């Protein structure tokens, strides 16, 4: 059952990356004739049918520009699963969200005020600004732009080599790109 939840990159008919969907949803779109397999995996689900890694819609779908929602997952993804104080990489379950300007002082739940922080550093900073706590942010958190959704999609795909050409990565999987610089 875990195979049907495997991530599949969905492209528009123009090869523009749209989103990441489950393999189950991808197989449904292929079966209905709405999408084609661009890159299959080596996992056979039925005789002659392989789980797709990348699919492409047959017909172009106009997708309006939408802004990403501020969420724990998106902030951690933007920050590369790194604590923005010590710089160490953690599993997402080991990270917390820190308000650069504490909520008690009017800090809001915004892209430009939230950073990923390890529990130790978030506790040490407590209800103070980084300057008051004697801590320095690795990068200033930037506000959301129209490029944020593309960056987040690209970040999700860094671990899947065959997605690289569709997510505007070089052959090395260019991991130097950072939204938060």
RABEL-V231460 format. One line per field, one symbol per residue. phi: phi as a letter, one per 30 degrees, with the letter a starting at -180 (. if undefined). Layout:
phi = ???
This chain:
phi = .dddcedbdccdediddcacbdddddddddddidbcdcbdccddcaeiccddcbbbddcdcdcddbddddbeeddddedihcddccidcbdddccbccdeceedcjdcdbedbcbdbddddddddhcbdedddicbddbddcddbddeedddddddcddceddedccicdddifcddbddd
